[in-house]
Amino acid sequence: MAFRQVQDLNNPKIVDLGKAILEKCKGVPLAIKTIGSVLYFKNPETEWSFFKDNELAKVSQQEDDIIPTLKLSYNHLPSYLKHCFAYCSLFPKDHEFDVQMLIYLWMAQGFIKADQNQSPEDIGYGYFLDLLWRSFFQEVKEDYLGNIRWCKMHDLMHDLAMSVAGTSSVLINKGSISSSENLFHVSFDFSLGGTEILKSVSPLLKHHYKLRTLFVLPTHLGHEQELTLTNCMESCLKFKLLRALDLGIFYSMRKLPNSFGELKHLRYLDLSNFEKIQKLPNSITKLQNLQTLNLAWCSELSSLPRDMHKLVSLRHLVLDDCQSLSHMPSRLGELTCLHTLSRFVLPGHDFNQLRPRNTSIGEVGELRNLNSLRGKLSIKNLRPDIDESDTANLQEKQHLQELELHYLVFKEDHFVEKYEKSLELLRPHPNLKALTVRRYLGVGFASWVKSLTNLVSLRLYGCTKCRHLPALHKLPHLRRLTLVGLDCLEYIDDDQNTATSCDIIPFFPSLKELWINTCPKLTSMPLFPSLEELFLKLTSSKPLLETMMMAHKEASSGASPSSSFQSLSKLVEMTIWYIDDLQSLPQEGVAYLSSLQSLQIWGCAKLTSLPEAMGNLSSLQSLDMRDCPSLNSLPEAMGNLSSLQSLKIVECPNLNSLPEGQVH
């Protein structure tokens, strides 16, 4: 990690110097990596020796104390990264950081340097990657689109963060509260009980009115403690200089006080998981510096304040799983700084009957100028009969990664054409990576889906009238395809009529996960040889059987199957439920399932047997067969399944015996 040039590895002097520095790291991998990251930016010939003799030599060499050595890497950070790292001391050890929220917190505290050519979110992500590369963070987790979403911090790094934060930041646990006048950031450890937290807030208020951060995170409260919540929250809202506030402990409250509007400096407010509140106080709209408002999982929240447009600095409005939202307030489109708007709800069928007086309603046109939106956008209750879909201007939202379109249901035939026109007008930018469409009732699907060449995931639910889909196999990065409740779907176009050669077999080049559920008429689609996970329910067996035979057909034609045609050789999990026309699995196709670990077959009434090639499934660990009344035998070769750990056979009345080797 420390050597930038290959020739440095061939220089004995530099190698010996590196080994001498390595000895100071006491064999601790974390120390080796962090010191290596420091040396990476130094000239081996002119600066390594100085580092060893002047900086490392001054480090305390007490046995089992590696923190002073780690602190060297901290000392070499630029000042803005030092602030970002020290701020992480507010979270307990082994905490899993939400990377996006951490960046928003850095923004709230002013740790991110302004740049006219880059958004603070992008700059902050660069800070995170820099700290990650230097091993200040570890154990990253990616979402299904490949974005780094979560990470952790090594316990030793957490100790270092606590050390360098000094008295300005305190994670309160079983110990006492610091009385330093320089205390600006306070968080309560998850391990504290509700009583201890509630008792600690008032003393804080007396001595530390300059607090910039207050995290009162969720913990269990008894009934008696809940009675004191209102007074305690009022106390929390008296820290007038707060920039970041997380009030998770108050999640059970049904009503929030109006005093939120007095926190004029607040930039980050986390009210996620407040599952009993139905509305927010309109005073929140006085927070003109507010950048992030996290309302995720507020499952009873039915509306947003009517004056949301006054939050002129708002960049992130997080509404994930706010299932009860009935509409959006008007003028939301004036918040052109918005980068996150995870849910946009249009009025439903019964909204006019339930609509309160003087309710301002935001229509889909509010999205027109919100072209900085990124991440996920879910639009609920789209109406095919209102010709305004194009006003959403989705094609200009180049930073959106995920788009969900949820339609209202109108079953009359004359709506079919309106559905089709509406979806065509909702064409997204080609950068989109994930698309979900629910309850679309057109016969054909939007032609623009073929142009989404960056698409990784496509999910269609309840599109009951759709008869055909475009040539999805031309999407080079498509990894996930989910089709559920497409009752009339007959085929996915394979473009065979336009192929240059009839010998070309169309197939999905990158598809890893395929779920087909309740698509009984689907008999024709491109093949899927590279799958790792397959779920089929209430559909035809024809596409599966054709894919399984793909490699065998190639071999029979005189050519040995290439790695891309080793059909289903990467398949790990296969689930087959209630496939009425499945009578057997092909011997030749099963032979290629070399990676299969789990096979589940339920409710296949015509299935009579399994092929002898089942005995070659050396990776198979679990076989579960249920409700297959015609199954009368299992191949004797199954006795050779050395990896099999679980065998379940239920409601298969004609199966009278098991192969030798599987009888225990």
C-alpha positions as CSV (number, residue, x, y, z in Angstrom):
1,M,0.0,0.0,0.0
2,A,2.9,2.4,0.8
3,F,4.8,1.8,-2.5
4,R,3.6,4.0,-5.3
5,Q,6.2,2.9,-7.9
6,V,7.2,-0.6,-8.8
7,Q,10.9,0.3,-8.8
8,D,10.6,1.2,-5.1
9,L,10.2,-2.5,-4.4
10,N,13.6,-3.2,-6.0
11,N,15.4,-0.6,-3.9
12,P,16.9,-2.4,-0.9
13,K,17.4,0.9,1.0
14,I,13.7,1.8,0.7
15,V,12.6,-1.8,1.4
16,D,14.7,-1.9,4.6
17,L,13.3,1.5,5.7
18,G,9.8,0.2,5.1
19,K,10.5,-2.8,7.3
20,A,11.8,-0.6,10.1
21,I,8.6,1.5,10.0
22,L,6.6,-1.7,9.9
23,E,8.1,-2.9,13.2
24,K,6.7,0.1,14.9
25,C,3.2,-1.1,14.0
26,K,3.5,-4.1,16.3
27,G,2.0,-6.4,13.8
28,V,-1.5,-4.7,14.1
29,P,-3.1,-4.9,10.6
30,L,-5.0,-1.7,11.2
31,A,-1.9,0.2,12.1
32,I,0.0,-1.2,9.1
33,K,-2.7,-0.1,6.7
34,T,-3.1,3.4,8.2
35,I,0.6,4.1,8.4
36,G,0.9,2.7,4.8
37,S,-1.7,5.2,3.7
38,V,0.4,8.0,5.2
39,L,3.6,6.8,3.5
40,Y,1.8,6.5,0.2
41,F,1.7,10.3,-0.2
42,K,5.4,10.8,0.8
43,N,8.6,10.4,-1.3
44,P,10.3,7.2,-0.2
45,E,13.8,8.6,-0.8
46,T,13.4,12.0,0.8
47,E,10.5,11.8,3.3
48,W,10.2,8.2,4.7
49,S,13.4,8.5,6.7
50,F,12.3,11.8,8.2
51,F,8.9,10.3,9.1
52,K,10.6,7.4,10.8
53,D,13.3,9.3,12.8
54,N,11.1,12.3,13.8
55,E,7.5,11.3,13.9
56,L,7.5,7.6,14.7
57,A,10.4,8.0,17.1
58,K,8.4,10.3,19.3
59,V,5.5,7.9,19.5
60,S,5.0,6.2,22.9
61,Q,5.9,2.6,22.6
62,Q,4.0,1.2,25.6
63,E,3.2,-2.4,25.2
64,D,-0.3,-3.1,23.7
65,D,-0.9,0.6,23.1
66,I,-1.3,1.2,19.4
67,I,-3.4,4.4,19.6
68,P,-0.4,6.8,19.5
69,T,0.7,5.1,16.3
70,L,-2.7,5.3,14.8
71,K,-2.8,9.0,15.8
72,L,0.0,9.7,13.4
73,S,-2.3,8.9,10.5
74,Y,-4.9,11.2,12.0
75,N,-2.2,14.0,12.3
76,H,-1.6,13.8,8.6
77,L,-5.3,14.3,7.7
78,P,-6.3,17.7,6.3
79,S,-8.3,19.7,8.8
80,Y,-11.7,19.1,7.2
81,L,-11.2,15.3,7.4
82,K,-10.1,15.6,11.0
83,H,-13.5,17.2,11.9
84,C,-15.4,14.5,10.0
85,F,-13.6,11.7,11.7
86,A,-13.8,13.1,15.2
87,Y,-17.6,13.6,14.8
88,C,-18.0,9.8,14.5
89,S,-17.1,9.5,18.2
90,L,-20.8,10.4,18.9
91,F,-21.8,6.9,17.8
92,P,-21.2,3.7,19.9
93,K,-18.7,1.0,19.0
94,D,-19.7,-1.4,16.3
95,H,-22.3,1.1,15.1
96,E,-23.3,0.6,11.4
97,F,-23.1,4.0,9.8
98,D,-25.6,5.0,7.1
99,V,-23.1,6.7,4.8
100,Q,-25.6,9.1,3.3
101,M,-26.9,10.3,6.7
102,L,-23.3,10.7,8.0
103,I,-22.5,13.0,5.0
104,Y,-25.7,15.0,5.7
105,L,-24.6,15.4,9.3
106,W,-21.1,16.6,8.2
107,M,-23.0,19.1,6.0
108,A,-25.1,20.3,8.9
109,Q,-22.0,21.0,10.9
110,G,-20.2,22.9,8.1
111,F,-17.4,20.4,7.8
112,I,-17.7,20.3,4.0
113,K,-15.8,22.9,2.0
114,A,-18.0,24.8,-0.6
115,D,-17.3,24.3,-4.2
116,Q,-19.2,25.9,-7.0
117,N,-18.5,23.0,-9.4
118,Q,-19.6,20.2,-7.0
119,S,-22.5,19.6,-4.7
120,P,-21.7,19.2,-0.9
121,E,-23.1,15.7,-1.1
122,D,-20.5,14.7,-3.7
123,I,-17.7,16.4,-1.9
124,G,-18.8,14.7,1.3
125,Y,-18.8,11.3,-0.4
126,G,-15.3,12.1,-1.6
127,Y,-14.3,12.7,2.1
128,F,-15.8,9.4,3.1
129,L,-13.9,7.5,0.4
130,D,-10.7,9.2,1.5
131,L,-11.2,8.1,5.1
132,L,-12.2,4.7,3.9
133,W,-9.1,4.3,1.8
134,R,-7.0,5.4,4.8
135,S,-8.8,2.6,6.9
136,F,-10.6,5.0,9.2
137,F,-13.8,3.1,8.1
138,Q,-14.2,-0.5,7.3
139,E,-16.7,-3.3,6.6
140,V,-18.6,-1.5,3.9
141,K,-21.8,-2.9,2.5
142,E,-23.3,-2.1,-0.9
143,D,-26.9,-1.9,-2.0
144,Y,-28.1,-3.9,-5.0
145,L,-27.1,-1.1,-7.3
146,G,-23.5,-1.2,-6.1
147,N,-23.6,2.0,-4.0
148,I,-21.7,2.0,-0.7
149,R,-24.5,2.5,1.8
150,W,-23.2,1.3,5.2
151,C,-19.9,0.9,7.0
152,K,-18.4,0.4,10.4
153,M,-15.4,1.7,12.3
154,H,-12.8,-0.5,14.0
155,D,-12.9,-0.4,17.8
156,L,-9.4,1.0,17.9
157,M,-10.4,3.8,15.5
158,H,-13.4,4.5,17.6
159,D,-11.0,4.9,20.6
160,L,-8.9,7.3,18.5
161,A,-12.0,9.3,17.5
162,M,-13.0,9.6,21.2
163,S,-9.4,10.7,22.0
164,V,-9.1,13.4,19.3
165,A,-12.6,14.7,19.9
166,G,-11.6,15.6,23.4
167,T,-14.2,17.5,25.4
168,S,-16.1,19.0,22.5
169,S,-17.9,15.7,21.7
170,V,-19.3,13.3,24.3
171,L,-21.0,9.9,23.9
172,I,-22.8,9.6,27.2
173,N,-23.0,6.1,28.7
174,K,-22.8,5.0,32.3
175,G,-20.4,7.8,33.2
176,S,-21.1,11.3,34.1
177,I,-21.7,14.2,31.8
178,S,-18.7,16.4,31.0
179,S,-18.8,19.9,32.4
180,S,-16.5,21.4,29.8
181,E,-17.6,24.8,28.4
182,N,-16.4,23.6,25.0
183,L,-19.0,20.8,24.8
184,F,-20.8,21.1,21.4
185,H,-21.9,17.6,20.5
186,V,-23.7,15.1,22.7
187,S,-25.1,11.6,22.0
188,F,-26.6,9.1,24.4
189,D,-25.4,5.5,24.1
190,F,-27.9,2.9,23.1
191,S,-27.0,0.9,26.3
192,L,-28.5,3.5,28.5
193,G,-32.0,2.9,29.9
194,G,-34.8,5.4,29.2
195,T,-34.8,6.7,32.8
196,E,-31.1,7.6,32.7
197,I,-31.5,9.4,29.4
198,L,-34.5,11.4,30.6
199,K,-32.7,12.4,33.8
200,S,-29.6,13.6,31.9
201,V,-31.3,16.1,29.6
202,S,-32.1,18.8,32.2
203,P,-28.5,19.0,33.6
204,L,-27.2,19.3,30.1
205,L,-29.5,22.3,29.5
206,K,-28.1,24.1,32.6
207,H,-24.5,24.0,31.5
208,H,-24.3,23.4,27.8
209,Y,-26.8,25.7,26.0
210,K,-24.3,26.0,23.1
211,L,-24.9,22.5,21.9
212,R,-24.7,22.0,18.2
213,T,-25.6,18.3,18.1
214,L,-28.0,16.3,20.3
215,F,-28.7,12.6,19.6
216,V,-31.3,11.1,22.0
217,L,-31.4,7.8,20.2
218,P,-34.1,5.1,20.6
219,T,-34.3,2.9,23.7
220,H,-37.0,1.0,25.6
221,L,-39.3,3.1,27.7
222,G,-41.8,1.9,30.3
223,H,-45.3,3.4,30.6
224,E,-44.4,5.7,33.4
225,Q,-41.5,7.1,31.5
226,E,-43.6,7.8,28.4
227,L,-45.7,10.1,30.6
228,T,-42.7,12.4,31.0
229,L,-41.8,12.5,27.2
230,T,-43.5,15.8,26.4
231,N,-41.7,17.7,29.1
232,C,-38.4,16.1,28.2
233,M,-38.8,16.9,24.5
234,E,-39.6,20.5,25.3
235,S,-36.3,20.5,27.2
236,C,-34.4,19.2,24.2
237,L,-35.9,21.9,22.0
238,K,-34.4,24.7,24.3
239,F,-30.9,24.2,22.8
240,K,-31.4,27.1,20.4
241,L,-28.0,26.7,18.6
242,L,-28.6,23.1,17.6
243,R,-27.6,22.2,14.0
244,A,-28.4,18.4,14.2
245,L,-31.1,16.8,16.2
246,D,-32.2,13.1,16.5
247,L,-35.0,12.5,18.9
248,G,-35.4,8.8,18.4
249,I,-36.3,8.1,22.1
250,F,-39.6,9.9,21.6
251,Y,-40.8,7.6,18.8
252,S,-44.0,6.7,20.7
253,M,-45.3,10.3,20.9
254,R,-48.5,11.0,19.1
255,K,-48.1,14.8,18.8
256,L,-45.1,17.0,18.4
257,P,-44.7,20.5,20.1
258,N,-44.8,23.7,18.2
259,S,-41.5,24.9,19.6
260,F,-39.5,23.2,16.8
261,G,-39.8,26.4,14.9
262,E,-37.6,28.2,17.4
263,L,-34.5,26.1,16.4
264,K,-33.4,28.7,13.8
265,H,-30.0,27.2,13.2
266,L,-31.2,23.6,12.7
267,R,-29.9,21.9,9.6
268,Y,-30.6,18.2,10.3
269,L,-33.7,16.8,11.9
270,D,-34.3,13.1,12.3
271,L,-37.9,12.1,13.2
272,S,-37.7,8.6,11.6
273,N,-39.7,5.8,13.1
274,F,-42.2,8.2,14.8
275,E,-44.8,5.6,14.0
276,K,-47.8,7.3,15.8
277,I,-47.7,10.9,14.6
278,Q,-50.2,11.8,12.0
279,K,-49.0,15.3,11.2
280,L,-46.1,17.6,11.9
281,P,-46.5,21.1,13.5
282,N,-46.5,23.8,10.8
283,S,-43.9,25.6,12.9
284,I,-41.3,23.2,11.4
285,T,-41.6,25.3,8.2
286,K,-39.9,28.2,10.0
287,L,-36.6,26.3,9.9
288,Q,-35.2,28.1,6.9
289,N,-31.7,26.6,7.4
290,L,-33.0,23.0,7.5
291,Q,-31.2,20.8,4.9
292,T,-32.3,17.3,5.9
293,L,-35.7,16.2,7.3
294,N,-35.8,12.4,7.8
295,L,-39.4,11.1,8.2
296,A,-38.7,7.5,7.1
297,W,-41.0,4.9,8.6
298,C,-43.5,7.4,10.0
299,S,-46.2,4.9,9.1
300,E,-49.2,7.0,10.4
301,L,-48.1,10.3,8.9
302,S,-51.0,11.4,6.7
303,S,-49.9,14.8,5.5
304,L,-47.0,17.3,5.4
305,P,-47.3,20.9,6.6
306,R,-49.0,23.2,4.0
307,D,-46.1,25.6,4.1
308,M,-43.3,23.1,3.2
309,H,-42.3,25.4,0.3
310,K,-40.9,27.8,3.0
311,L,-38.1,25.4,3.8
312,V,-35.9,27.1,1.2
313,S,-32.7,25.3,2.2
314,L,-34.2,21.8,2.2
315,R,-32.1,19.3,0.2
316,H,-33.2,15.9,1.6
317,L,-36.9,15.0,2.4
318,V,-36.8,11.4,3.3
319,L,-40.2,9.7,3.2
320,D,-39.4,6.0,2.8
321,D,-42.3,3.8,4.0
322,C,-44.6,6.7,4.9
323,Q,-47.5,4.5,3.8
324,S,-50.3,6.8,5.1
325,L,-49.4,9.9,3.2
326,S,-52.5,11.0,1.2
327,H,-51.1,13.8,-0.8
328,M,-48.3,16.3,-1.1
329,P,-48.7,20.0,-0.4
330,S,-48.7,22.5,-3.3
331,R,-45.7,24.6,-4.2
332,L,-43.3,21.8,-3.2
333,G,-41.8,22.3,-6.7
334,E,-40.4,25.6,-5.4
335,L,-37.8,23.7,-3.4
336,T,-35.3,23.5,-6.3
337,C,-32.5,22.6,-3.9
338,L,-34.1,19.2,-3.2
339,H,-31.7,16.3,-3.9
340,T,-33.8,13.7,-2.1
341,L,-37.6,13.2,-2.4
342,S,-38.1,9.5,-1.9
343,R,-41.9,9.6,-2.2
344,F,-44.4,11.8,-4.0
345,V,-48.0,11.0,-3.4
346,L,-50.9,12.1,-5.6
347,P,-54.5,12.1,-4.4
348,G,-56.2,8.7,-4.5
349,H,-59.7,7.6,-5.5
350,D,-61.3,8.6,-2.2
351,F,-59.3,11.7,-1.5
352,N,-62.0,14.2,-2.3
353,Q,-64.4,12.6,0.2
354,L,-61.8,12.6,3.0
355,R,-60.2,15.9,2.0
356,P,-59.9,18.4,4.9
357,R,-60.9,22.0,4.2
358,N,-58.4,24.4,2.7
359,T,-56.0,21.5,1.8
360,S,-53.5,22.5,-0.8
361,I,-52.7,19.7,-3.2
362,G,-49.5,19.2,-5.1
363,E,-49.9,17.6,-8.6
364,V,-47.3,15.8,-10.6
365,G,-46.2,19.0,-12.2
366,E,-44.5,20.0,-8.9
367,L,-41.7,17.7,-10.0
368,R,-41.0,19.6,-13.2
369,N,-38.1,21.8,-12.0
370,L,-36.7,19.4,-9.3
371,N,-34.0,18.2,-11.6
372,S,-31.4,17.8,-8.9
373,L,-33.2,14.8,-7.5
374,R,-31.0,11.8,-6.9
375,G,-31.4,8.4,-5.4
376,K,-34.9,7.1,-5.3
377,L,-38.3,8.6,-6.4
378,S,-41.5,6.8,-5.9
379,I,-44.7,8.4,-7.4
380,K,-47.9,7.1,-6.0
381,N,-51.5,7.2,-7.4
382,L,-50.7,8.1,-11.0
383,R,-53.9,8.7,-12.9
384,P,-53.9,7.7,-16.6
385,D,-56.9,10.0,-17.4
386,I,-55.0,13.2,-16.5
387,D,-52.8,14.2,-19.4
388,E,-50.0,15.8,-17.3
389,S,-47.5,12.9,-17.0
390,D,-45.0,14.8,-19.1
391,T,-45.0,17.7,-16.7
392,A,-43.0,15.5,-14.2
393,N,-40.1,16.1,-16.6
394,L,-38.4,12.8,-15.6
395,Q,-36.2,12.8,-18.6
396,E,-34.2,15.7,-17.2
397,K,-33.5,14.1,-13.9
398,Q,-30.2,12.6,-14.8
399,H,-29.1,11.8,-11.2
400,L,-32.1,9.6,-10.3
401,Q,-31.1,6.0,-9.8
402,E,-34.4,4.4,-8.8
403,L,-37.9,5.2,-10.1
404,E,-41.2,3.7,-8.9
405,L,-44.4,4.4,-10.8
406,H,-47.6,3.3,-9.0
407,Y,-50.9,3.7,-10.9
408,L,-54.5,4.0,-9.7
409,V,-56.7,1.2,-11.1
410,F,-59.3,2.0,-13.8
411,K,-60.5,-1.3,-15.3
412,E,-62.7,0.1,-18.1
413,D,-61.4,-0.7,-21.6
414,H,-61.3,2.9,-22.7
415,F,-58.6,3.5,-20.2
416,V,-56.1,1.1,-21.9
417,E,-54.9,3.7,-24.4
418,K,-54.7,6.3,-21.7
419,Y,-52.4,4.1,-19.6
420,E,-50.1,3.6,-22.6
421,K,-49.9,7.3,-23.4
422,S,-49.3,8.2,-19.7
423,L,-46.4,5.7,-19.4
424,E,-44.8,6.9,-22.6
425,L,-44.8,10.5,-21.2
426,L,-43.1,9.4,-18.0
427,R,-39.9,8.5,-19.9
428,P,-36.9,8.7,-17.5
429,H,-33.3,9.7,-18.1
430,P,-31.2,6.8,-19.6
431,N,-29.0,6.9,-16.5
432,L,-31.7,5.2,-14.5
433,K,-30.6,2.0,-12.8
434,A,-33.8,0.6,-11.3
435,L,-37.4,0.8,-12.5
436,T,-40.6,-0.5,-10.7
437,V,-44.1,-0.2,-12.2
438,R,-47.2,-1.2,-10.4
439,R,-50.8,-1.6,-11.6
440,Y,-50.1,-0.3,-15.1
441,L,-53.1,-1.5,-17.2
442,G,-51.9,-0.9,-20.8
443,V,-51.7,-3.8,-23.3
444,G,-48.2,-2.9,-24.6
445,F,-45.3,-1.5,-22.5
446,A,-43.5,1.8,-23.0
447,S,-41.0,1.6,-25.9
448,W,-38.4,3.7,-24.0
449,V,-37.6,0.9,-21.6
450,K,-35.2,-0.5,-24.3
451,S,-33.2,2.8,-24.1
452,L,-32.4,2.4,-20.4
453,T,-29.1,0.8,-21.1
454,N,-27.9,1.3,-17.5
455,L,-30.8,-0.5,-16.0
456,V,-29.9,-3.0,-13.3
457,S,-33.3,-3.9,-11.9
458,L,-36.8,-4.1,-13.6
459,R,-39.8,-5.0,-11.5
460,L,-43.4,-5.1,-12.8
461,Y,-46.4,-5.9,-10.5
462,G,-50.1,-6.2,-11.2
463,C,-49.8,-5.1,-14.9
464,T,-52.7,-7.5,-15.6
465,K,-53.5,-6.4,-19.2
466,C,-50.0,-6.3,-20.5
467,R,-49.5,-8.9,-23.3
468,H,-45.9,-8.3,-24.3
469,L,-42.7,-6.6,-23.2
470,P,-39.9,-5.1,-25.4
471,A,-36.6,-6.8,-26.0
472,L,-35.3,-6.6,-22.5
473,H,-32.3,-8.9,-23.3
474,K,-30.8,-5.9,-25.0
475,L,-30.2,-4.2,-21.6
476,P,-26.6,-5.2,-21.0
477,H,-26.5,-4.6,-17.3
478,L,-29.9,-6.0,-16.3
479,R,-29.3,-8.2,-13.2
480,R,-32.8,-8.4,-11.6
481,L,-36.1,-9.1,-13.4
482,T,-39.3,-9.5,-11.4
483,L,-42.6,-10.1,-13.1
484,V,-45.6,-10.6,-10.7
485,G,-49.3,-10.7,-11.6
486,L,-48.9,-10.1,-15.4
487,D,-51.9,-12.3,-16.1
488,C,-52.0,-11.7,-19.9
489,L,-48.3,-11.6,-20.6
490,E,-47.6,-13.9,-23.5
491,Y,-44.0,-13.1,-24.5
492,I,-40.9,-10.9,-24.0
493,D,-39.8,-9.8,-27.4
494,D,-36.6,-11.6,-28.6
495,D,-36.3,-9.6,-31.9
496,Q,-35.8,-12.9,-33.8
497,N,-37.5,-11.4,-36.8
498,T,-34.8,-8.7,-37.0
499,A,-31.8,-10.9,-36.1
500,T,-29.0,-11.1,-38.7
501,S,-28.8,-14.8,-38.3
502,C,-31.5,-17.3,-37.2
503,D,-28.7,-19.3,-35.4
504,I,-28.3,-16.5,-32.8
505,I,-30.1,-17.5,-29.6
506,P,-31.3,-14.4,-27.7
507,F,-30.5,-14.5,-24.0
508,F,-30.0,-12.1,-21.0
509,P,-26.2,-11.5,-20.8
510,S,-26.1,-10.3,-17.2
511,L,-29.3,-11.5,-15.5
512,K,-28.6,-13.0,-12.0
513,E,-32.1,-13.0,-10.4
514,L,-35.4,-13.9,-12.1
515,W,-38.7,-13.9,-10.3
516,I,-41.8,-14.9,-12.4
517,N,-45.0,-15.2,-10.4
518,T,-48.6,-15.6,-11.8
519,C,-47.8,-15.1,-15.4
520,P,-49.7,-18.2,-16.7
521,K,-49.5,-17.3,-20.4
522,L,-45.8,-16.5,-20.6
523,T,-44.3,-19.1,-22.9
524,S,-41.7,-17.2,-24.9
525,M,-38.8,-15.1,-23.6
526,P,-35.1,-14.8,-24.1
527,L,-33.1,-17.4,-22.3
528,F,-31.3,-16.8,-19.0
529,P,-28.2,-19.0,-18.7
530,S,-26.3,-16.8,-16.2
531,L,-28.9,-16.9,-13.4
532,E,-27.9,-17.3,-9.7
533,E,-31.4,-17.3,-8.3
534,L,-34.7,-18.4,-10.0
535,F,-38.2,-18.3,-8.6
536,L,-41.1,-19.5,-10.8
537,K,-44.7,-19.7,-9.7
538,L,-47.9,-20.2,-11.6
539,T,-46.3,-19.8,-15.0
540,S,-45.2,-22.0,-17.9
541,S,-42.2,-24.3,-17.6
542,K,-41.3,-23.7,-21.3
543,P,-38.7,-20.9,-20.8
544,L,-37.0,-22.8,-18.0
545,L,-36.8,-26.0,-20.0
546,E,-35.5,-24.2,-23.1
547,T,-32.8,-22.5,-21.0
548,M,-31.7,-25.7,-19.4
549,M,-31.3,-27.3,-22.8
550,M,-29.4,-24.4,-24.2
551,A,-25.9,-25.8,-23.6
552,H,-26.9,-29.2,-24.8
553,K,-28.2,-27.8,-28.1
554,E,-24.9,-26.0,-28.6
555,A,-22.9,-29.1,-28.0
556,S,-25.2,-31.1,-30.3
557,S,-24.6,-28.7,-33.1
558,G,-20.9,-29.5,-33.1
559,A,-19.5,-26.7,-31.0
560,S,-18.5,-27.1,-27.4
561,P,-20.5,-24.8,-25.1
562,S,-18.5,-21.7,-24.2
563,S,-18.5,-20.4,-20.6
564,S,-21.4,-18.0,-21.4
565,F,-23.4,-20.9,-22.6
566,Q,-22.9,-23.2,-19.6
567,S,-26.6,-22.9,-19.1
568,L,-27.5,-22.3,-15.4
569,S,-24.1,-23.5,-14.2
570,K,-24.1,-20.5,-11.8
571,L,-27.5,-21.1,-10.4
572,V,-27.4,-21.4,-6.6
573,E,-31.1,-21.3,-5.7
574,M,-34.1,-22.6,-7.8
575,T,-37.7,-22.5,-6.6
576,I,-40.5,-23.9,-8.6
577,W,-44.1,-23.6,-7.3
578,Y,-47.3,-24.7,-8.9
579,I,-46.1,-25.1,-12.5
580,D,-49.0,-27.1,-14.0
581,D,-47.2,-28.2,-17.2
582,L,-44.0,-29.4,-15.6
583,Q,-43.7,-33.2,-16.1
584,S,-40.0,-33.6,-15.7
585,L,-36.7,-31.8,-15.7
586,P,-34.4,-32.6,-18.7
587,Q,-31.5,-35.0,-18.0
588,E,-29.1,-33.0,-20.2
589,G,-30.0,-29.7,-18.6
590,V,-29.8,-30.8,-14.9
591,A,-26.3,-32.0,-15.6
592,Y,-25.1,-28.4,-15.8
593,L,-26.5,-27.2,-12.4
594,S,-23.1,-27.6,-10.8
595,S,-23.5,-24.7,-8.4
596,L,-27.1,-25.5,-7.2
597,Q,-27.4,-25.5,-3.4
598,S,-31.1,-25.2,-2.9
599,L,-34.0,-26.8,-4.9
600,Q,-37.6,-26.4,-4.0
601,I,-40.5,-27.9,-6.0
602,W,-44.0,-27.4,-4.7
603,G,-47.4,-28.1,-6.1
604,C,-46.3,-29.5,-9.5
605,A,-49.2,-31.9,-10.1
606,K,-47.9,-33.5,-13.3
607,L,-44.3,-34.1,-12.1
608,T,-43.6,-37.8,-12.1
609,S,-39.9,-38.1,-11.6
610,L,-36.5,-36.4,-11.4
611,P,-33.6,-37.3,-13.8
612,E,-30.7,-39.5,-12.9
613,A,-28.4,-36.4,-13.4
614,M,-29.7,-35.2,-10.0
615,G,-26.9,-37.4,-8.6
616,N,-24.3,-35.1,-10.1
617,L,-25.4,-32.0,-8.1
618,S,-22.4,-32.1,-5.8
619,S,-23.2,-28.7,-4.3
620,L,-26.9,-29.4,-3.4
621,Q,-27.5,-28.9,0.3
622,S,-31.3,-28.7,0.5
623,L,-34.1,-30.4,-1.5
624,D,-37.7,-29.6,-0.6
625,M,-40.6,-31.3,-2.5
626,R,-44.2,-30.8,-1.5
627,D,-47.6,-31.5,-2.9
628,C,-46.5,-33.4,-6.0
629,P,-49.1,-36.2,-6.2
630,S,-47.8,-37.8,-9.4
631,L,-44.2,-38.1,-8.2
632,N,-43.5,-41.8,-7.9
633,S,-39.8,-42.2,-7.8
634,L,-36.5,-40.5,-7.1
635,P,-33.3,-41.4,-9.0
636,E,-31.0,-43.9,-7.2
637,A,-28.1,-41.6,-8.0
638,M,-29.4,-39.2,-5.4
639,G,-27.8,-41.4,-2.9
640,N,-24.5,-39.9,-4.0
641,L,-25.4,-36.3,-2.9
642,S,-22.6,-35.9,-0.4
643,S,-23.4,-32.2,0.4
644,L,-27.1,-32.7,1.0
645,Q,-28.0,-31.6,4.5
646,S,-31.8,-31.3,4.3
647,L,-34.3,-33.5,2.5
648,K,-38.0,-32.7,2.9
649,I,-40.8,-34.6,1.1
650,V,-44.4,-33.7,2.1
651,E,-47.7,-34.7,0.5
652,C,-46.2,-36.8,-2.3
653,P,-48.5,-39.9,-1.7
654,N,-47.2,-42.0,-4.7
655,L,-43.5,-41.9,-3.5
656,N,-43.0,-45.1,-1.6
657,S,-39.3,-45.2,-1.1
658,L,-36.1,-43.1,-1.0
659,P,-32.8,-43.9,-2.8
660,E,-30.2,-45.8,-0.8
661,G,-27.9,-43.4,0.9
662,Q,-30.8,-41.0,1.7
663,V,-32.5,-43.2,4.2
664,H,-31.4,-42.2,7.7
